[in-house]
Amino acid sequence: MSHQSAVSSDSSGSINLNSQVLRGLAILSIILHNYTHWMHGAIFENEFTYQAWHVSKLLNYLSHTDGRLPLQLFSFFGHYGVVIFVFLSAYGLEKKYGRTTKEIRPLPFIWTHYLKLLSMCIVGYAAYLLLNALYESYPPTLIYGILSQLSMLSNLNIFSHNTYASGPYWYFGIMLQLYVVYRLLLFRRSWGVIVGAILVCSIAQAFVIPDGATMTWLRNNFVGSILPFGLGLLYARYEEDIQLSKTAYGIIALVSVALIFVTSLSFLPWITTPIFACALGISCTQLLPQSVNKPLAWVGGISAAIFVSHPIVRQLGLALAEKLHFSPYQSVVTFLISALLLGALFQPILNRSSKLFMKLAKH
Protein backbone atom coordinates (compact mmCIF):
# COMPACT_ATOMS: atom_id res chain seq x y z
CA MET A 1 0.00 0.00 0.00
CA SER A 2 1.56 3.21 -1.09
CA HIS A 3 1.37 6.49 0.78
CA GLN A 4 1.15 8.23 -2.57
CA SER A 5 -2.29 9.74 -3.01
CA ALA A 6 -3.98 10.24 -6.29
CA VAL A 7 -5.86 13.46 -6.91
CA SER A 8 -9.30 13.05 -5.38
CA SER A 9 -12.62 14.63 -6.11
CA ASP A 10 -16.04 14.09 -4.58
CA SER A 11 -17.79 14.97 -7.80
CA SER A 12 -19.32 12.01 -9.60
CA GLY A 13 -18.45 13.63 -12.89
CA SER A 14 -14.80 14.04 -11.99
CA ILE A 15 -12.11 12.90 -14.37
CA ASN A 16 -9.83 12.17 -11.41
CA LEU A 17 -10.17 8.94 -9.49
CA ASN A 18 -11.31 9.34 -5.90
CA SER A 19 -8.52 7.17 -4.61
CA GLN A 20 -9.32 7.55 -0.91
CA VAL A 21 -12.85 6.21 -1.40
CA LEU A 22 -11.57 3.34 -3.53
CA ARG A 23 -8.89 2.61 -0.95
CA GLY A 24 -11.58 2.52 1.73
CA LEU A 25 -13.63 0.02 -0.26
CA ALA A 26 -10.54 -2.09 -0.88
CA ILE A 27 -9.40 -2.28 2.74
CA LEU A 28 -12.88 -3.23 3.93
CA SER A 29 -12.98 -5.99 1.34
CA ILE A 30 -9.54 -7.22 2.38
CA ILE A 31 -10.10 -7.35 6.11
CA LEU A 32 -13.55 -8.90 5.79
CA HIS A 33 -12.07 -11.55 3.52
CA ASN A 34 -9.15 -12.18 5.86
CA TYR A 35 -11.58 -12.72 8.73
CA THR A 36 -14.41 -14.64 7.07
CA HIS A 37 -12.18 -17.19 5.39
CA TRP A 38 -11.01 -18.31 8.84
CA MET A 39 -14.57 -18.88 10.06
CA HIS A 40 -16.07 -22.33 10.37
CA GLY A 41 -17.45 -23.61 7.07
CA ALA A 42 -15.88 -20.85 4.98
CA ILE A 43 -15.63 -21.26 1.22
CA PHE A 44 -11.97 -20.80 0.36
CA GLU A 45 -10.79 -18.37 -2.30
CA ASN A 46 -8.64 -18.86 -5.38
CA GLU A 47 -6.04 -16.18 -4.74
CA PHE A 48 -2.60 -17.69 -5.21
CA THR A 49 -3.70 -20.82 -7.05
CA TYR A 50 -6.77 -21.90 -8.98
CA GLN A 51 -8.41 -24.90 -7.32
CA ALA A 52 -11.50 -26.21 -9.05
CA TRP A 53 -12.93 -27.73 -5.88
CA HIS A 54 -13.17 -24.28 -4.33
CA VAL A 55 -15.38 -23.23 -7.23
CA SER A 56 -17.44 -26.41 -6.91
CA LYS A 57 -17.96 -25.70 -3.23
CA LEU A 58 -19.09 -22.15 -4.05
CA LEU A 59 -21.55 -23.30 -6.71
CA ASN A 60 -22.89 -26.00 -4.43
CA TYR A 61 -23.42 -23.43 -1.70
CA LEU A 62 -25.14 -20.98 -4.05
CA SER A 63 -27.59 -23.70 -5.08
CA HIS A 64 -28.96 -23.70 -1.53
CA THR A 65 -27.76 -20.56 0.25
CA ASP A 66 -28.35 -19.58 3.84
CA GLY A 67 -28.08 -16.43 5.92
CA ARG A 68 -24.28 -16.42 5.70
CA LEU A 69 -24.28 -15.57 1.98
CA PRO A 70 -22.56 -12.13 2.33
CA LEU A 71 -19.86 -13.66 4.54
CA GLN A 72 -19.22 -16.49 2.09
CA LEU A 73 -18.98 -14.04 -0.80
CA PHE A 74 -16.37 -12.02 1.09
CA SER A 75 -14.51 -15.22 1.89
CA PHE A 76 -14.35 -16.20 -1.78
CA PHE A 77 -14.10 -12.83 -3.56
CA GLY A 78 -12.89 -10.35 -0.94
CA HIS A 79 -9.20 -10.84 -1.69
CA TYR A 80 -9.66 -8.75 -4.86
CA GLY A 81 -9.32 -5.75 -2.58
CA VAL A 82 -5.57 -6.43 -2.79
CA VAL A 83 -5.81 -6.14 -6.57
CA ILE A 84 -7.32 -2.68 -6.11
CA PHE A 85 -4.49 -1.69 -3.77
CA VAL A 86 -1.98 -2.68 -6.45
CA PHE A 87 -3.98 -0.71 -9.02
CA LEU A 88 -4.01 2.36 -6.77
CA SER A 89 -0.29 2.14 -6.06
CA ALA A 90 0.45 2.18 -9.80
CA TYR A 91 -2.05 5.00 -10.29
CA GLY A 92 -0.31 7.09 -7.63
CA LEU A 93 3.14 6.38 -9.06
CA GLU A 94 2.15 7.42 -12.55
CA LYS A 95 0.44 10.59 -11.36
CA LYS A 96 3.48 11.57 -9.32
CA TYR A 97 6.33 10.54 -11.62
CA GLY A 98 4.95 9.77 -15.06
CA ARG A 99 4.63 13.29 -16.40
CA THR A 100 7.44 15.00 -14.56
CA THR A 101 10.55 15.97 -16.46
CA LYS A 102 12.63 15.71 -13.31
CA GLU A 103 15.32 13.04 -13.33
CA ILE A 104 14.34 10.07 -11.17
CA ARG A 105 17.42 7.97 -10.47
CA PRO A 106 16.69 4.25 -10.10
CA LEU A 107 18.56 3.39 -6.90
CA PRO A 108 17.35 6.35 -4.80
CA PHE A 109 13.81 5.72 -6.08
CA ILE A 110 13.89 2.05 -5.10
CA TRP A 111 15.57 2.76 -1.75
CA THR A 112 13.04 5.45 -0.83
CA HIS A 113 10.09 3.24 -1.67
CA TYR A 114 11.59 0.30 0.19
CA LEU A 115 11.84 2.49 3.28
CA LYS A 116 8.24 3.63 2.84
CA LEU A 117 7.11 0.02 2.75
CA LEU A 118 9.35 -0.90 5.68
CA SER A 119 7.98 1.95 7.79
CA MET A 120 4.53 0.38 7.51
CA CYS A 121 5.44 -3.29 7.58
CA ILE A 122 7.67 -3.17 10.64
CA VAL A 123 4.99 -1.62 12.86
CA GLY A 124 2.30 -4.20 12.21
CA TYR A 125 4.68 -7.14 11.91
CA ALA A 126 6.40 -6.41 15.22
CA ALA A 127 3.07 -6.02 17.00
CA TYR A 128 1.78 -9.26 15.51
CA LEU A 129 4.89 -11.21 16.53
CA LEU A 130 4.53 -9.95 20.10
CA LEU A 131 0.89 -11.02 20.24
CA ASN A 132 1.57 -14.38 18.63
CA ALA A 133 4.23 -15.08 21.26
CA LEU A 134 1.34 -15.60 23.69
CA TYR A 135 0.14 -18.53 21.59
CA GLU A 136 3.36 -20.22 20.47
CA SER A 137 7.05 -20.20 21.29
CA TYR A 138 9.54 -19.08 18.68
CA PRO A 139 12.70 -21.01 17.77
CA PRO A 140 16.11 -19.28 17.64
CA THR A 141 15.86 -19.29 13.83
CA LEU A 142 13.09 -16.69 14.09
CA ILE A 143 15.69 -13.97 13.51
CA TYR A 144 16.28 -15.30 10.00
CA GLY A 145 12.56 -15.27 9.30
CA ILE A 146 12.33 -11.68 10.53
CA LEU A 147 15.22 -10.62 8.31
CA SER A 148 13.60 -12.38 5.37
CA GLN A 149 10.33 -10.53 5.96
CA LEU A 150 11.80 -7.09 6.61
CA SER A 151 14.14 -7.36 3.64
CA MET A 152 10.99 -8.19 1.64
CA LEU A 153 12.68 -11.17 0.06
CA SER A 154 10.44 -13.79 1.66
CA ASN A 155 8.18 -13.93 -1.42
CA LEU A 156 11.08 -15.22 -3.50
CA ASN A 157 11.46 -18.30 -1.27
CA ILE A 158 15.23 -17.90 -1.31
CA PHE A 159 15.23 -18.69 2.39
CA SER A 160 13.19 -21.46 3.96
CA HIS A 161 12.87 -19.86 7.39
CA ASN A 162 9.40 -19.31 8.82
CA THR A 163 8.51 -15.61 9.06
CA TYR A 164 5.48 -16.32 11.30
CA ALA A 165 3.76 -13.64 9.23
CA SER A 166 0.30 -15.14 9.02
CA GLY A 167 -1.33 -12.11 7.52
CA PRO A 168 -0.99 -9.52 4.78
CA TYR A 169 2.73 -8.91 5.13
CA TRP A 170 3.59 -10.81 1.94
CA TYR A 171 2.08 -7.82 0.11
CA PHE A 172 5.06 -5.62 0.90
CA GLY A 173 7.42 -7.94 -0.95
CA ILE A 174 5.24 -7.81 -4.05
CA MET A 175 5.06 -4.03 -3.93
CA LEU A 176 8.84 -3.68 -3.67
CA GLN A 177 9.20 -5.87 -6.74
CA LEU A 178 6.62 -3.79 -8.60
CA TYR A 179 8.45 -0.57 -7.69
CA VAL A 180 11.62 -2.07 -9.16
CA VAL A 181 9.81 -3.22 -12.30
CA TYR A 182 8.17 0.19 -12.65
CA ARG A 183 11.37 2.18 -12.44
CA LEU A 184 13.53 -0.15 -14.52
CA LEU A 185 11.06 -1.30 -17.17
CA LEU A 186 7.81 0.70 -17.24
CA PHE A 187 8.80 4.22 -16.18
CA ARG A 188 7.85 6.68 -18.95
CA ARG A 189 7.52 3.84 -21.42
CA SER A 190 4.81 3.62 -24.07
CA TRP A 191 1.45 1.98 -23.48
CA GLY A 192 2.59 -0.84 -25.74
CA VAL A 193 5.38 -1.79 -23.33
CA ILE A 194 2.93 -1.88 -20.43
CA VAL A 195 0.42 -3.99 -22.37
CA GLY A 196 3.26 -6.25 -23.47
CA ALA A 197 4.32 -6.80 -19.86
CA ILE A 198 0.73 -7.63 -18.92
CA LEU A 199 0.45 -10.16 -21.74
CA VAL A 200 3.78 -11.83 -20.98
CA CYS A 201 2.96 -12.23 -17.29
CA SER A 202 -0.58 -13.43 -18.01
CA ILE A 203 0.66 -16.00 -20.53
CA ALA A 204 3.27 -17.19 -18.03
CA GLN A 205 0.47 -18.00 -15.59
CA ALA A 206 -1.61 -19.68 -18.28
CA PHE A 207 1.09 -22.25 -18.98
CA VAL A 208 1.65 -23.55 -15.46
CA ILE A 209 -0.35 -26.00 -13.37
CA PRO A 210 -3.28 -24.02 -11.88
CA ASP A 211 -2.87 -25.37 -8.36
CA GLY A 212 0.86 -26.08 -8.40
CA ALA A 213 3.86 -24.64 -6.60
CA THR A 214 4.94 -22.62 -9.64
CA MET A 215 1.58 -20.83 -9.77
CA THR A 216 1.86 -20.10 -6.06
CA TRP A 217 5.29 -18.57 -6.61
CA LEU A 218 4.15 -16.49 -9.59
CA ARG A 219 1.13 -15.14 -7.72
CA ASN A 220 3.22 -14.34 -4.65
CA ASN A 221 5.58 -12.27 -6.79
CA PHE A 222 5.28 -9.45 -9.31
CA VAL A 223 4.26 -11.70 -12.22
CA GLY A 224 0.87 -12.29 -10.62
CA SER A 225 0.24 -8.58 -10.02
CA ILE A 226 1.45 -6.95 -13.24
CA LEU A 227 -2.10 -6.98 -14.65
CA PRO A 228 -3.69 -4.64 -12.06
CA PHE A 229 -0.44 -2.68 -11.77
CA GLY A 230 -0.34 -2.06 -15.52
CA LEU A 231 -4.01 -1.12 -15.52
CA GLY A 232 -3.30 1.45 -12.81
CA LEU A 233 -0.52 3.01 -14.89
CA LEU A 234 -2.70 3.15 -18.00
CA TYR A 235 -5.72 4.52 -16.17
CA ALA A 236 -3.62 7.30 -14.63
CA ARG A 237 -2.41 8.27 -18.10
CA TYR A 238 -5.70 8.14 -19.95
CA GLU A 239 -8.45 8.79 -17.41
CA GLU A 240 -8.93 12.31 -18.76
CA ASP A 241 -10.16 10.72 -21.97
CA ILE A 242 -12.66 8.56 -20.08
CA GLN A 243 -15.56 10.80 -19.10
CA LEU A 244 -18.65 8.67 -18.61
CA SER A 245 -22.15 9.28 -17.32
CA LYS A 246 -23.49 7.73 -14.14
CA THR A 247 -25.62 5.47 -16.28
CA ALA A 248 -22.53 4.19 -18.06
CA TYR A 249 -20.77 3.60 -14.75
CA GLY A 250 -23.84 1.75 -13.51
CA ILE A 251 -23.77 -0.54 -16.53
CA ILE A 252 -20.02 -1.11 -16.12
CA ALA A 253 -20.55 -1.98 -12.45
CA LEU A 254 -23.27 -4.53 -13.21
CA VAL A 255 -21.30 -6.09 -16.06
CA SER A 256 -18.17 -6.19 -13.89
CA VAL A 257 -19.98 -8.01 -11.09
CA ALA A 258 -21.22 -10.58 -13.58
CA LEU A 259 -17.79 -11.01 -15.16
CA ILE A 260 -16.01 -11.30 -11.81
CA PHE A 261 -18.29 -14.22 -11.06
CA VAL A 262 -18.15 -15.84 -14.51
CA THR A 263 -14.39 -15.54 -14.96
CA SER A 264 -13.82 -17.05 -11.52
CA LEU A 265 -15.44 -20.31 -12.61
CA SER A 266 -12.63 -21.59 -14.83
CA PHE A 267 -8.86 -21.32 -14.92
CA LEU A 268 -7.88 -19.19 -17.93
CA PRO A 269 -10.62 -16.55 -17.49
CA TRP A 270 -9.67 -16.39 -13.78
CA ILE A 271 -6.35 -14.81 -14.79
CA THR A 272 -8.31 -11.84 -16.20
CA THR A 273 -10.62 -11.34 -13.21
CA PRO A 274 -8.55 -8.41 -11.80
CA ILE A 275 -9.61 -6.33 -14.83
CA PHE A 276 -13.22 -6.47 -13.74
CA ALA A 277 -12.42 -6.03 -10.06
CA CYS A 278 -10.69 -2.74 -10.92
CA ALA A 279 -13.54 -1.68 -13.21
CA LEU A 280 -16.06 -2.37 -10.45
CA GLY A 281 -14.05 -0.39 -7.92
CA ILE A 282 -13.72 2.62 -10.21
CA SER A 283 -17.44 2.53 -10.99
CA CYS A 284 -18.40 2.35 -7.32
CA THR A 285 -16.48 5.54 -6.53
CA GLN A 286 -18.57 7.32 -9.17
CA LEU A 287 -21.91 5.82 -8.13
CA LEU A 288 -21.89 5.95 -4.34
CA PRO A 289 -23.54 8.98 -2.71
CA GLN A 290 -21.53 11.56 -0.82
CA SER A 291 -22.99 10.34 2.47
CA VAL A 292 -21.26 7.00 1.84
CA ASN A 293 -18.13 8.35 0.16
CA LYS A 294 -17.20 10.55 3.11
CA PRO A 295 -16.85 7.75 5.70
CA LEU A 296 -15.23 5.52 3.08
CA ALA A 297 -12.66 8.23 2.41
CA TRP A 298 -11.93 8.37 6.15
CA VAL A 299 -11.40 4.61 6.19
CA GLY A 300 -9.20 4.98 3.11
CA GLY A 301 -7.13 7.59 4.90
CA ILE A 302 -6.16 5.11 7.61
CA SER A 303 -6.12 2.06 5.33
CA ALA A 304 -2.37 1.50 5.73
CA ALA A 305 -2.75 1.32 9.50
CA ILE A 306 -5.77 -0.98 9.24
CA PHE A 307 -3.90 -3.18 6.79
CA VAL A 308 -0.89 -3.80 9.01
CA SER A 309 -2.79 -4.05 12.31
CA HIS A 310 -5.90 -6.07 11.49
CA PRO A 311 -4.16 -9.48 11.86
CA ILE A 312 -3.88 -8.67 15.58
CA VAL A 313 -7.62 -8.08 15.86
CA ARG A 314 -8.36 -11.12 13.73
CA GLN A 315 -6.46 -13.48 15.99
CA LEU A 316 -8.07 -12.09 19.12
CA GLY A 317 -11.50 -11.80 17.49
CA LEU A 318 -11.65 -15.41 16.36
CA ALA A 319 -10.62 -16.62 19.82
CA LEU A 320 -13.15 -14.34 21.53
CA ALA A 321 -15.98 -15.34 19.19
CA GLU A 322 -15.36 -19.01 19.93
CA LYS A 323 -15.18 -18.47 23.67
CA LEU A 324 -18.34 -16.33 23.86
CA HIS A 325 -20.24 -18.34 21.24
CA PHE A 326 -20.89 -15.36 19.00
CA SER A 327 -23.08 -15.76 15.96
CA PRO A 328 -21.23 -15.33 12.64
CA TYR A 329 -22.48 -11.77 12.21
CA GLN A 330 -21.78 -10.80 15.82
CA SER A 331 -18.25 -12.06 15.30
CA VAL A 332 -17.74 -10.14 12.05
CA VAL A 333 -19.23 -6.87 13.31
CA THR A 334 -17.11 -7.03 16.47
CA PHE A 335 -14.01 -7.66 14.37
CA LEU A 336 -14.82 -4.87 11.92
CA ILE A 337 -15.37 -2.24 14.59
CA SER A 338 -12.24 -3.34 16.46
CA ALA A 339 -10.13 -3.31 13.28
CA LEU A 340 -11.23 0.25 12.47
CA LEU A 341 -10.53 1.45 16.01
CA LEU A 342 -7.12 -0.20 16.14
CA GLY A 343 -6.31 1.21 12.71
CA ALA A 344 -7.13 4.70 13.96
CA LEU A 345 -4.80 4.13 16.94
CA PHE A 346 -2.03 2.76 14.73
CA GLN A 347 -2.17 5.62 12.21
CA PRO A 348 -0.19 8.12 14.35
CA ILE A 349 2.40 5.39 14.95
CA LEU A 350 2.71 4.83 11.22
CA ASN A 351 3.03 8.57 10.66
CA ARG A 352 5.95 8.75 13.09
CA SER A 353 7.51 5.62 11.65
CA SER A 354 7.27 7.06 8.14
CA LYS A 355 8.95 10.32 9.18
CA LEU A 356 11.77 8.39 10.86
CA PHE A 357 12.44 6.16 7.86
CA MET A 358 12.18 9.02 5.38
CA LYS A 359 15.05 10.70 7.21
CA LEU A 360 17.12 7.65 6.26
CA ALA A 361 16.11 8.12 2.64
CA LYS A 362 17.76 11.55 2.61
CA HIS A 363 21.15 10.20 3.65
C-alpha positions in Angstrom: 0.0 0.0 0.0 1.6 3.2 -1.1 1.4 6.5 0.8 1.1 8.2 -2.6 -2.3 9.7 -3.0 -4.0 10.2 -6.3 -5.9 13.5 -6.9 -9.3 13.1 -5.4 -12.6 14.6 -6.1 -16.0 14.1 -4.6 -17.8 15.0 -7.8 -19.3 12.0 -9.6 -18.5 13.6 -12.9 -14.8 14.0 -12.0 -12.1 12.9 -14.4 -9.8 12.2 -11.4 -10.2 8.9 -9.5 -11.3 9.3 -5.9 -8.5 7.2 -4.6 -9.3 7.5 -0.9 -12.8 6.2 -1.4 -11.6 3.3 -3.5 -8.9 2.6 -1.0 -11.6 2.5 1.7 -13.6 0.0 -0.3 -10.5 -2.1 -0.9 -9.4 -2.3 2.7 -12.9 -3.2 3.9 -13.0 -6.0 1.3 -9.5 -7.2 2.4 -10.1 -7.3 6.1 -13.5 -8.9 5.8 -12.1 -11.5 3.5 -9.1 -12.2 5.9 -11.6 -12.7 8.7 -14.4 -14.6 7.1 -12.2 -17.2 5.4 -11.0 -18.3 8.8 -14.6 -18.9 10.1 -16.1 -22.3 10.4 -17.5 -23.6 7.1 -15.9 -20.8 5.0 -15.6 -21.3 1.2 -12.0 -20.8 0.4 -10.8 -18.4 -2.3 -8.6 -18.9 -5.4 -6.0 -16.2 -4.7 -2.6 -17.7 -5.2 -3.7 -20.8 -7.0 -6.8 -21.9 -9.0 -8.4 -24.9 -7.3 -11.5 -26.2 -9.1 -12.9 -27.7 -5.9 -13.2 -24.3 -4.3 -15.4 -23.2 -7.2 -17.4 -26.4 -6.9 -18.0 -25.7 -3.2 -19.1 -22.1 -4.0 -21.6 -23.3 -6.7 -22.9 -26.0 -4.4 -23.4 -23.4 -1.7 -25.1 -21.0 -4.1 -27.6 -23.7 -5.1 -29.0 -23.7 -1.5 -27.8 -20.6 0.2 -28.3 -19.6 3.8 -28.1 -16.4 5.9 -24.3 -16.4 5.7 -24.3 -15.6 2.0 -22.6 -12.1 2.3 -19.9 -13.7 4.5 -19.2 -16.5 2.1 -19.0 -14.0 -0.8 -16.4 -12.0 1.1 -14.5 -15.2 1.9 -14.3 -16.2 -1.8 -14.1 -12.8 -3.6 -12.9 -10.3 -0.9 -9.2 -10.8 -1.7 -9.7 -8.8 -4.9 -9.3 -5.8 -2.6 -5.6 -6.4 -2.8 -5.8 -6.1 -6.6 -7.3 -2.7 -6.1 -4.5 -1.7 -3.8 -2.0 -2.7 -6.4 -4.0 -0.7 -9.0 -4.0 2.4 -6.8 -0.3 2.1 -6.1 0.4 2.2 -9.8 -2.0 5.0 -10.3 -0.3 7.1 -7.6 3.1 6.4 -9.1 2.1 7.4 -12.6 0.4 10.6 -11.4 3.5 11.6 -9.3 6.3 10.5 -11.6 5.0 9.8 -15.1 4.6 13.3 -16.4 7.4 15.0 -14.6 10.6 16.0 -16.5 12.6 15.7 -13.3 15.3 13.0 -13.3 14.3 10.1 -11.2 17.4 8.0 -10.5 16.7 4.2 -10.1 18.6 3.4 -6.9 17.3 6.4 -4.8 13.8 5.7 -6.1 13.9 2.1 -5.1 15.6 2.8 -1.7 13.0 5.4 -0.8 10.1 3.2 -1.7 11.6 0.3 0.2 11.8 2.5 3.3 8.2 3.6 2.8 7.1 0.0 2.8 9.4 -0.9 5.7 8.0 1.9 7.8 4.5 0.4 7.5 5.4 -3.3 7.6 7.7 -3.2 10.6 5.0 -1.6 12.9 2.3 -4.2 12.2 4.7 -7.1 11.9 6.4 -6.4 15.2 3.1 -6.0 17.0 1.8 -9.3 15.5 4.9 -11.2 16.5 4.5 -10.0 20.1 0.9 -11.0 20.2 1.6 -14.4 18.6 4.2 -15.1 21.3 1.3 -15.6 23.7 0.1 -18.5 21.6 3.4 -20.2 20.5 7.1 -20.2 21.3 9.5 -19.1 18.7 12.7 -21.0 17.8 16.1 -19.3 17.6 15.9 -19.3 13.8 13.1 -16.7 14.1 15.7 -14.0 13.5 16.3 -15.3 10.0 12.6 -15.3 9.3 12.3 -11.7 10.5 15.2 -10.6 8.3 13.6 -12.4 5.4 10.3 -10.5 6.0 11.8 -7.1 6.6 14.1 -7.4 3.6 11.0 -8.2 1.6 12.7 -11.2 0.1 10.4 -13.8 1.7 8.2 -13.9 -1.4 11.1 -15.2 -3.5 11.5 -18.3 -1.3 15.2 -17.9 -1.3 15.2 -18.7 2.4 13.2 -21.5 4.0 12.9 -19.9 7.4 9.4 -19.3 8.8 8.5 -15.6 9.1 5.5 -16.3 11.3 3.8 -13.6 9.2 0.3 -15.1 9.0 -1.3 -12.1 7.5 -1.0 -9.5 4.8 2.7 -8.9 5.1 3.6 -10.8 1.9 2.1 -7.8 0.1 5.1 -5.6 0.9 7.4 -7.9 -0.9 5.2 -7.8 -4.0 5.1 -4.0 -3.9 8.8 -3.7 -3.7 9.2 -5.9 -6.7 6.6 -3.8 -8.6 8.4 -0.6 -7.7 11.6 -2.1 -9.2 9.8 -3.2 -12.3 8.2 0.2 -12.6 11.4 2.2 -12.4 13.5 -0.2 -14.5 11.1 -1.3 -17.2 7.8 0.7 -17.2 8.8 4.2 -16.2 7.9 6.7 -19.0 7.5 3.8 -21.4 4.8 3.6 -24.1 1.4 2.0 -23.5 2.6 -0.8 -25.7 5.4 -1.8 -23.3 2.9 -1.9 -20.4 0.4 -4.0 -22.4 3.3 -6.3 -23.5 4.3 -6.8 -19.9 0.7 -7.6 -18.9 0.5 -10.2 -21.7 3.8 -11.8 -21.0 3.0 -12.2 -17.3 -0.6 -13.4 -18.0 0.7 -16.0 -20.5 3.3 -17.2 -18.0 0.5 -18.0 -15.6 -1.6 -19.7 -18.3 1.1 -22.3 -19.0 1.7 -23.5 -15.5 -0.4 -26.0 -13.4 -3.3 -24.0 -11.9 -2.9 -25.4 -8.4 0.9 -26.1 -8.4 3.9 -24.6 -6.6 4.9 -22.6 -9.6 1.6 -20.8 -9.8 1.9 -20.1 -6.1 5.3 -18.6 -6.6 4.2 -16.5 -9.6 1.1 -15.1 -7.7 3.2 -14.3 -4.7 5.6 -12.3 -6.8 5.3 -9.5 -9.3 4.3 -11.7 -12.2 0.9 -12.3 -10.6 0.2 -8.6 -10.0 1.4 -6.9 -13.2 -2.1 -7.0 -14.6 -3.7 -4.6 -12.1 -0.4 -2.7 -11.8 -0.3 -2.1 -15.5 -4.0 -1.1 -15.5 -3.3 1.5 -12.8 -0.5 3.0 -14.9 -2.7 3.1 -18.0 -5.7 4.5 -16.2 -3.6 7.3 -14.6 -2.4 8.3 -18.1 -5.7 8.1 -20.0 -8.4 8.8 -17.4 -8.9 12.3 -18.8 -10.2 10.7 -22.0 -12.7 8.6 -20.1 -15.6 10.8 -19.1 -18.7 8.7 -18.6 -22.2 9.3 -17.3 -23.5 7.7 -14.1 -25.6 5.5 -16.3 -22.5 4.2 -18.1 -20.8 3.6 -14.8 -23.8 1.8 -13.5 -23.8 -0.5 -16.5 -20.0 -1.1 -16.1 -20.5 -2.0 -12.5 -23.3 -4.5 -13.2 -21.3 -6.1 -16.1 -18.2 -6.2 -13.9 -20.0 -8.0 -11.1 -21.2 -10.6 -13.6 -17.8 -11.0 -15.2 -16.0 -11.3 -11.8 -18.3 -14.2 -11.1 -18.2 -15.8 -14.5 -14.4 -15.5 -15.0 -13.8 -17.0 -11.5 -15.4 -20.3 -12.6 -12.6 -21.6 -14.8 -8.9 -21.3 -14.9 -7.9 -19.2 -17.9 -10.6 -16.5 -17.5 -9.7 -16.4 -13.8 -6.4 -14.8 -14.8 -8.3 -11.8 -16.2 -10.6 -11.3 -13.2 -8.6 -8.4 -11.8 -9.6 -6.3 -14.8 -13.2 -6.5 -13.7 -12.4 -6.0 -10.1 -10.7 -2.7 -10.9 -13.5 -1.7 -13.2 -16.1 -2.4 -10.5 -14.0 -0.4 -7.9 -13.7 2.6 -10.2 -17.4 2.5 -11.0 -18.4 2.4 -7.3 -16.5 5.5 -6.5 -18.6 7.3 -9.2 -21.9 5.8 -8.1 -21.9 5.9 -4.3 -23.5 9.0 -2.7 -21.5 11.6 -0.8 -23.0 10.3 2.5 -21.3 7.0 1.8 -18.1 8.3 0.2 -17.2 10.5 3.1 -16.8 7.7 5.7 -15.2 5.5 3.1 -12.7 8.2 2.4 -11.9 8.4 6.2 -11.4 4.6 6.2 -9.2 5.0 3.1 -7.1 7.6 4.9 -6.2 5.1 7.6 -6.1 2.1 5.3 -2.4 1.5 5.7 -2.7 1.3 9.5 -5.8 -1.0 9.2 -3.9 -3.2 6.8 -0.9 -3.8 9.0 -2.8 -4.0 12.3 -5.9 -6.1 11.5 -4.2 -9.5 11.9 -3.9 -8.7 15.6 -7.6 -8.1 15.9 -8.4 -11.1 13.7 -6.5 -13.5 16.0 -8.1 -12.1 19.1 -11.5 -11.8 17.5 -11.7 -15.4 16.4 -10.6 -16.6 19.8 -13.2 -14.3 21.5 -16.0 -15.3 19.2 -15.4 -19.0 19.9 -15.2 -18.5 23.7 -18.3 -16.3 23.9 -20.2 -18.3 21.2 -20.9 -15.4 19.0 -23.1 -15.8 16.0 -21.2 -15.3 12.6 -22.5 -11.8 12.2 -21.8 -10.8 15.8 -18.2 -12.1 15.3 -17.7 -10.1 12.0 -19.2 -6.9 13.3 -17.1 -7.0 16.5 -14.0 -7.7 14.4 -14.8 -4.9 11.9 -15.4 -2.2 14.6 -12.2 -3.3 16.5 -10.1 -3.3 13.3 -11.2 0.2 12.5 -10.5 1.4 16.0 -7.1 -0.2 16.1 -6.3 1.2 12.7 -7.1 4.7 14.0 -4.8 4.1 16.9 -2.0 2.8 14.7 -2.2 5.6 12.2 -0.2 8.1 14.4 2.4 5.4 15.0 2.7 4.8 11.2 3.0 8.6 10.7 5.9 8.8 13.1 7.5 5.6 11.6 7.3 7.1 8.1 9.0 10.3 9.2 11.8 8.4 10.9 12.4 6.2 7.9 12.2 9.0 5.4 15.1 10.7 7.2 17.1 7.7 6.3 16.1 8.1 2.6 17.8 11.5 2.6 21.2 10.2 3.6 
